[in-house]
Amino acid sequence: MISIDSTLPALPDHLQRHVLVGDALRQQGYRGRFAPTPSGPLHLGNLRTALVSWLVARLAQGQWQLRVDDLDTPRVRAGAIDSALEDLRWLGLHWDGPVVLQSERRGLYASVLSHLRRHQRVYACRCSRRELAQWPRYPGTCRSLQRAWGWEQERLPAWRLRVQEGEELRCGDVVVRRADGFIAYHLATAVDELCFGITEVVRGADLQPVKEAQVAVMAALGCAAPRYRHVPLLCDASGNKLAKREGSEGLAPWQERGARPEQVVGYLAAQLQLVPAGSVISASELVAEMGHQRRNLSGLLEP
Protein backbone atom coordinates (compact mmCIF):
# COMPACT_ATOMS: atom_id res chain seq x y z
CA MET A 1 0.00 0.00 0.00
CA ILE A 2 1.03 3.60 -0.49
CA SER A 3 2.61 5.26 2.51
CA ILE A 4 1.67 8.77 3.62
CA ASP A 5 4.54 11.25 3.55
CA SER A 6 4.69 13.00 6.93
CA THR A 7 6.70 15.86 5.38
CA LEU A 8 3.81 16.99 3.16
CA PRO A 9 2.84 20.66 3.51
CA ALA A 10 -0.17 21.17 5.76
CA LEU A 11 -3.49 21.88 4.13
CA PRO A 12 -4.62 25.50 4.40
CA ASP A 13 -7.10 26.14 7.19
CA HIS A 14 -10.22 26.28 5.00
CA LEU A 15 -9.42 22.86 3.52
CA GLN A 16 -8.28 21.38 6.82
CA ARG A 17 -11.66 22.24 8.33
CA HIS A 18 -13.41 20.04 5.76
CA VAL A 19 -11.08 17.13 6.51
CA LEU A 20 -11.55 17.55 10.25
CA VAL A 21 -15.33 17.44 9.82
CA GLY A 22 -14.87 14.17 7.92
CA ASP A 23 -12.63 12.80 10.68
CA ALA A 24 -15.28 13.63 13.29
CA LEU A 25 -18.01 11.91 11.26
CA ARG A 26 -15.81 8.84 10.85
CA GLN A 27 -15.47 8.55 14.61
CA GLN A 28 -19.24 8.22 14.94
CA GLY A 29 -19.33 4.81 13.25
CA TYR A 30 -19.78 3.19 9.86
CA ARG A 31 -20.37 5.53 6.92
CA GLY A 32 -20.94 4.17 3.42
CA ARG A 33 -22.15 5.78 0.22
CA PHE A 34 -23.58 5.16 -3.24
CA ALA A 35 -22.42 7.50 -6.00
CA PRO A 36 -24.18 7.07 -9.36
CA THR A 37 -23.26 9.02 -12.49
CA PRO A 38 -26.41 10.55 -14.06
CA SER A 39 -25.58 9.48 -17.60
CA GLY A 40 -28.84 7.55 -17.97
CA PRO A 41 -31.27 5.37 -16.01
CA LEU A 42 -29.76 3.05 -13.40
CA HIS A 43 -29.56 -0.49 -14.77
CA LEU A 44 -30.03 -3.58 -12.62
CA GLY A 45 -26.30 -3.92 -12.02
CA ASN A 46 -26.20 -0.39 -10.55
CA LEU A 47 -29.21 -1.19 -8.40
CA ARG A 48 -27.72 -4.45 -7.17
CA THR A 49 -24.57 -2.59 -6.12
CA ALA A 50 -26.71 0.01 -4.37
CA LEU A 51 -28.58 -2.76 -2.54
CA VAL A 52 -25.35 -4.39 -1.33
CA SER A 53 -23.85 -1.05 -0.25
CA TRP A 54 -27.07 -0.19 1.61
CA LEU A 55 -27.23 -3.62 3.26
CA VAL A 56 -23.63 -3.39 4.51
CA ALA A 57 -24.33 0.03 6.04
CA ARG A 58 -27.58 -1.03 7.65
CA LEU A 59 -26.15 -4.27 9.04
CA ALA A 60 -23.38 -2.16 10.60
CA GLN A 61 -26.06 0.17 12.01
CA GLY A 62 -24.30 2.94 10.13
CA GLN A 63 -25.05 5.80 7.77
CA TRP A 64 -25.56 5.52 4.00
CA GLN A 65 -24.99 8.65 1.93
CA LEU A 66 -26.15 9.32 -1.61
CA ARG A 67 -23.76 11.35 -3.77
CA VAL A 68 -24.33 12.17 -7.44
CA ASP A 69 -21.16 12.29 -9.55
CA ASP A 70 -22.38 14.93 -12.03
CA LEU A 71 -19.13 16.81 -12.70
CA ASP A 72 -18.73 15.46 -16.24
CA THR A 73 -21.38 17.77 -17.73
CA PRO A 74 -21.32 16.34 -21.29
CA ARG A 75 -22.31 12.92 -19.91
CA VAL A 76 -25.16 14.15 -17.71
CA ARG A 77 -28.59 13.39 -19.17
CA ALA A 78 -31.64 15.48 -18.37
CA GLY A 79 -33.84 13.85 -15.77
CA ALA A 80 -31.29 11.18 -14.85
CA ILE A 81 -30.77 12.44 -11.29
CA ASP A 82 -34.48 12.50 -10.47
CA SER A 83 -34.86 9.08 -12.10
CA ALA A 84 -32.09 7.58 -9.95
CA LEU A 85 -33.52 9.01 -6.74
CA GLU A 86 -36.98 7.71 -7.57
CA ASP A 87 -35.63 4.22 -8.37
CA LEU A 88 -33.83 4.02 -5.02
CA ARG A 89 -36.90 5.24 -3.13
CA TRP A 90 -39.11 2.73 -4.97
CA LEU A 91 -36.84 -0.12 -3.89
CA GLY A 92 -36.82 1.12 -0.29
CA LEU A 93 -33.14 2.09 -0.31
CA HIS A 94 -33.44 5.28 1.69
CA TRP A 95 -30.34 7.35 2.32
CA ASP A 96 -29.24 9.46 5.29
CA GLY A 97 -28.93 13.23 5.04
CA PRO A 98 -29.21 15.40 1.94
CA VAL A 99 -28.19 14.25 -1.52
CA VAL A 100 -24.70 15.54 -2.37
CA LEU A 101 -24.16 16.92 -5.88
CA GLN A 102 -20.53 17.13 -6.93
CA SER A 103 -21.42 19.95 -9.33
CA GLU A 104 -22.10 22.12 -6.27
CA ARG A 105 -18.63 21.43 -4.83
CA ARG A 106 -16.43 22.65 -7.69
CA GLY A 107 -15.01 25.48 -5.58
CA LEU A 108 -13.70 23.02 -3.00
CA TYR A 109 -12.09 20.82 -5.64
CA ALA A 110 -10.49 23.90 -7.25
CA SER A 111 -9.05 24.91 -3.87
CA VAL A 112 -7.48 21.45 -3.49
CA LEU A 113 -5.98 21.74 -6.98
CA SER A 114 -4.56 25.16 -6.13
CA HIS A 115 -2.97 23.75 -2.98
CA LEU A 116 -1.37 20.90 -4.91
CA ARG A 117 -0.07 23.21 -7.63
CA ARG A 118 1.25 25.75 -5.14
CA HIS A 119 3.38 23.03 -3.57
CA GLN A 120 4.59 21.57 -6.90
CA ARG A 121 2.63 18.34 -6.43
CA VAL A 122 1.08 18.58 -9.92
CA TYR A 123 2.52 19.24 -13.35
CA ALA A 124 1.20 20.02 -16.81
CA CYS A 125 0.90 17.07 -19.21
CA ARG A 126 0.34 17.45 -22.94
CA CYS A 127 0.54 13.80 -23.98
CA SER A 128 -2.00 12.85 -26.65
CA ARG A 129 -4.47 9.97 -26.40
CA ARG A 130 -2.45 8.16 -29.06
CA GLU A 131 0.73 8.45 -26.99
CA LEU A 132 -1.02 7.31 -23.82
CA ALA A 133 -2.56 4.30 -25.56
CA GLN A 134 0.91 2.74 -25.85
CA TRP A 135 1.32 2.38 -22.09
CA PRO A 136 -0.52 0.33 -19.46
CA ARG A 137 0.05 3.22 -17.04
CA TYR A 138 1.43 6.71 -17.47
CA PRO A 139 5.24 6.52 -17.85
CA GLY A 140 5.99 10.04 -16.54
CA THR A 141 6.77 11.55 -19.95
CA CYS A 142 5.99 15.17 -18.95
CA ARG A 143 7.22 14.98 -15.35
CA SER A 144 10.42 16.91 -15.95
CA LEU A 145 9.62 18.76 -19.21
CA GLN A 146 8.28 22.02 -17.73
CA ARG A 147 5.27 22.09 -19.99
CA ALA A 148 3.34 25.39 -20.29
CA TRP A 149 0.18 25.70 -18.17
CA GLY A 150 -1.74 27.88 -20.63
CA TRP A 151 -3.33 27.42 -24.05
CA GLU A 152 -1.11 25.84 -26.66
CA GLN A 153 -2.32 24.71 -30.08
CA GLU A 154 -5.88 25.50 -28.96
CA ARG A 155 -5.82 23.21 -25.95
CA LEU A 156 -4.95 23.26 -22.27
CA PRO A 157 -2.78 20.63 -20.57
CA ALA A 158 -4.05 17.98 -18.22
CA TRP A 159 -2.76 18.28 -14.64
CA ARG A 160 -1.10 15.20 -13.19
CA LEU A 161 -0.29 14.44 -9.58
CA ARG A 162 3.31 13.52 -8.81
CA VAL A 163 2.59 10.20 -7.15
CA GLN A 164 5.02 9.01 -4.51
CA GLU A 165 4.83 5.32 -5.24
CA GLY A 166 4.73 2.63 -2.61
CA GLU A 167 5.87 -0.89 -3.26
CA GLU A 168 2.49 -2.08 -4.56
CA LEU A 169 1.16 1.08 -6.19
CA ARG A 170 0.71 0.75 -9.95
CA CYS A 171 -1.37 3.75 -10.97
CA GLY A 172 1.32 6.09 -12.29
CA ASP A 173 0.88 9.87 -12.08
CA VAL A 174 -2.85 10.47 -11.75
CA VAL A 175 -4.78 13.06 -13.80
CA VAL A 176 -6.46 15.45 -11.35
CA ARG A 177 -7.66 18.02 -13.88
CA ARG A 178 -8.51 17.04 -17.43
CA ALA A 179 -7.29 18.83 -20.54
CA ASP A 180 -10.85 20.06 -21.19
CA GLY A 181 -10.78 21.91 -17.87
CA PHE A 182 -13.03 19.50 -15.94
CA ILE A 183 -12.03 18.36 -12.45
CA ALA A 184 -10.98 14.72 -12.78
CA TYR A 185 -13.05 11.94 -11.25
CA HIS A 186 -10.22 10.67 -9.05
CA LEU A 187 -9.65 13.99 -7.31
CA ALA A 188 -13.32 14.80 -6.70
CA THR A 189 -14.05 11.31 -5.43
CA ALA A 190 -11.05 11.25 -3.11
CA VAL A 191 -11.88 14.66 -1.65
CA ASP A 192 -15.49 13.67 -1.02
CA GLU A 193 -14.61 10.40 0.71
CA LEU A 194 -12.43 12.41 3.10
CA CYS A 195 -14.78 15.32 3.71
CA PHE A 196 -17.85 13.17 4.34
CA GLY A 197 -16.04 10.76 6.63
CA ILE A 198 -16.63 7.65 4.49
CA THR A 199 -15.27 4.64 6.34
CA GLU A 200 -15.87 2.07 3.61
CA VAL A 201 -16.56 2.27 -0.13
CA VAL A 202 -18.67 -0.59 -1.50
CA ARG A 203 -18.95 -0.35 -5.29
CA GLY A 204 -18.90 -2.38 -8.49
CA ALA A 205 -15.91 -4.56 -9.38
CA ASP A 206 -15.41 -2.54 -12.58
CA LEU A 207 -14.07 0.27 -10.35
CA GLN A 208 -11.50 -1.94 -8.63
CA PRO A 209 -8.66 -0.70 -10.90
CA VAL A 210 -9.18 2.96 -9.90
CA LYS A 211 -8.70 2.36 -6.18
CA GLU A 212 -4.96 3.01 -6.23
CA ALA A 213 -5.35 6.33 -8.05
CA GLN A 214 -7.82 7.60 -5.45
CA VAL A 215 -5.67 6.36 -2.57
CA ALA A 216 -2.75 8.25 -4.14
CA VAL A 217 -4.73 11.51 -4.18
CA MET A 218 -5.66 11.08 -0.52
CA ALA A 219 -2.06 10.32 0.39
CA ALA A 220 -0.95 13.52 -1.39
CA LEU A 221 -3.29 15.40 0.95
CA GLY A 222 -1.77 13.65 3.97
CA CYS A 223 -4.87 11.54 4.61
CA ALA A 224 -5.55 7.83 4.96
CA ALA A 225 -8.04 6.15 2.64
CA PRO A 226 -11.25 4.35 3.61
CA ARG A 227 -11.61 0.60 3.20
CA TYR A 228 -12.62 -0.55 -0.30
CA ARG A 229 -14.73 -3.56 -1.19
CA HIS A 230 -16.17 -4.45 -4.59
CA VAL A 231 -19.38 -6.14 -5.69
CA PRO A 232 -19.25 -8.74 -8.52
CA LEU A 233 -20.75 -7.34 -11.72
CA LEU A 234 -24.16 -8.30 -13.02
CA CYS A 235 -23.74 -9.60 -16.57
CA ASP A 236 -26.15 -10.26 -19.42
CA ALA A 237 -26.80 -13.64 -21.05
CA SER A 238 -23.64 -13.24 -23.14
CA GLY A 239 -21.46 -12.65 -20.10
CA ASN A 240 -21.02 -8.91 -20.77
CA LYS A 241 -21.40 -6.41 -17.96
CA LEU A 242 -24.51 -4.25 -18.08
CA ALA A 243 -24.00 -0.67 -19.22
CA LYS A 244 -26.25 2.38 -19.44
CA ARG A 245 -24.93 3.34 -22.86
CA GLU A 246 -26.18 0.05 -24.28
CA GLY A 247 -29.66 0.54 -22.85
CA SER A 248 -29.38 -2.31 -20.35
CA GLU A 249 -32.58 -3.07 -18.51
CA GLY A 250 -33.46 -0.96 -15.49
CA LEU A 251 -36.62 -0.82 -13.40
CA ALA A 252 -38.92 0.47 -16.14
CA PRO A 253 -39.65 -2.94 -17.76
CA TRP A 254 -40.38 -4.45 -14.35
CA GLN A 255 -42.72 -1.64 -13.43
CA GLU A 256 -44.47 -1.84 -16.79
CA ARG A 257 -45.15 -5.51 -16.07
CA GLY A 258 -46.69 -4.53 -12.73
CA ALA A 259 -43.85 -5.84 -10.55
CA ARG A 260 -43.67 -4.81 -6.91
CA PRO A 261 -40.47 -3.51 -5.26
CA GLU A 262 -40.30 -6.71 -3.19
CA GLN A 263 -40.06 -8.80 -6.33
CA VAL A 264 -37.11 -6.81 -7.67
CA VAL A 265 -35.31 -6.83 -4.32
CA GLY A 266 -35.91 -10.58 -4.09
CA TYR A 267 -34.56 -11.09 -7.61
CA LEU A 268 -31.39 -9.08 -6.93
CA ALA A 269 -30.82 -10.71 -3.52
CA ALA A 270 -31.32 -14.20 -4.98
CA GLN A 271 -28.62 -13.51 -7.58
CA LEU A 272 -26.27 -12.84 -4.69
CA GLN A 273 -27.47 -16.06 -2.98
CA LEU A 274 -28.77 -14.09 -0.02
CA VAL A 275 -32.27 -15.57 -0.39
CA PRO A 276 -33.73 -18.51 -2.35
CA ALA A 277 -34.70 -17.92 -5.99
CA GLY A 278 -38.21 -16.57 -6.36
CA SER A 279 -38.19 -14.79 -3.00
CA VAL A 280 -40.41 -11.74 -2.58
CA ILE A 281 -38.92 -9.57 0.14
CA SER A 282 -38.57 -5.87 0.89
CA ALA A 283 -35.23 -4.19 1.51
CA SER A 284 -36.09 -3.63 5.19
CA GLU A 285 -37.20 -7.26 5.60
CA LEU A 286 -33.99 -8.44 3.95
CA VAL A 287 -31.73 -6.52 6.30
CA ALA A 288 -33.79 -7.67 9.31
CA GLU A 289 -33.57 -11.31 8.18
CA MET A 290 -29.81 -11.10 7.61
CA GLY A 291 -29.34 -9.43 10.98
CA HIS A 292 -31.43 -12.11 12.69
CA GLN A 293 -29.33 -14.85 11.07
CA ARG A 294 -26.13 -12.91 11.88
CA ARG A 295 -25.15 -13.05 8.23
CA ASN A 296 -22.78 -10.60 6.59
CA LEU A 297 -21.57 -9.97 3.06
CA SER A 298 -17.83 -10.44 3.59
CA GLY A 299 -17.65 -13.59 1.47
CA LEU A 300 -19.35 -11.84 -1.43
CA LEU A 301 -17.17 -8.73 -1.62
CA GLU A 302 -13.65 -8.42 -3.00
CA PRO A 303 -10.99 -5.95 -1.74
Stockholm file with secondary structure:
# STOCKHOLM 1.0

chainA/1-303         MISIDSTLPALPDHLQRHVLVGDALRQQGYRGRFAPTPSGPLHLGNLRTALVSWLVARLAQGQWQLRVDDLDTPRVRAGAIDSALEDLRWLGLHWDGPVVLQSERRGLYASVLSHLRRHQRVYACRCSRRELAQWPRYPGTCRSLQRAWGWEQERLPAWRLRVQEGEELRCGDVVVRRADGFIAYHLATAVDELCFGITEVVRGADLQPVKEAQVAVMAALGCAAPRYRHVPLLCDASGNKLAKREGSEGLAPWQERGARPEQVVGYLAAQLQLVPAGSVISASELVAEMGHQRRNLSGLLEP
#=GR chainA/1-303 SS CCCCCTTSCCCCHHHHHHHHHHHHHHTTSCEEEECCCCSSCCCHHHHHHHHHHHHHHHHTTCEEEEEECCCCGGGCCTTHHHHHHHHHHHHTCCCSSCCEEGGGGHHHHHHHHHHHHHTTCEEEECCCHHHHTTCSSCCCTTTTSCCCSSCBTTBCCEEEECCCCCTTCCCCSCEEECTTSCBCHHHHHHHHHHHTTCCEEEEEGGGGGGHHHHHHHHHHTTCCCCEEEEECCCBCTTSCBCCGGGTCCCSHHHHHTTCCHHHHHHHHHHHTTSSCTTCCCCHHHHHHHHHHTTCCSTTTCBC
#=GC SS_cons         CCCCCTTSCCCCHHHHHHHHHHHHHHTTSCEEEECCCCSSCCCHHHHHHHHHHHHHHHHTTCEEEEEECCCCGGGCCTTHHHHHHHHHHHHTCCCSSCCEEGGGGHHHHHHHHHHHHHTTCEEEECCCHHHHTTCSSCCCTTTTSCCCSSCBTTBCCEEEECCCCCTTCCCCSCEEECTTSCBCHHHHHHHHHHHTTCCEEEEEGGGGGGHHHHHHHHHHTTCCCCEEEEECCCBCTTSCBCCGGGTCCCSHHHHHTTCCHHHHHHHHHHHTTSSCTTCCCCHHHHHHHHHHTTCCSTTTCBC
//
